[in-house]
Amino acid sequence: MTEDLPESVKKCLDVLEENMDILTNIEFDLEDEKEDELTPDLELHQLYDMTEDVAESVKLKRAESNFSRRQSEDIS
């Protein structure tokens, strides 16, 4: 049974990695619901800045997830 555990963990990590974009989108959707507030009269540069912030946030979350995955692989 203990020999099956590392393989099971690896399979779980593989499934999680395959679905990272979906999970990230769900997380952002939930956050958007919390902060569902319209801001009128945004300038184009403000929208561009917001888009960059979201993209950076996604990259950071993916990097954190990959780091956690690598750490768990090193442990097993």
Order of alpha helices (4+ residues) and beta strands (2+ residues): alpha-alpha-alpha
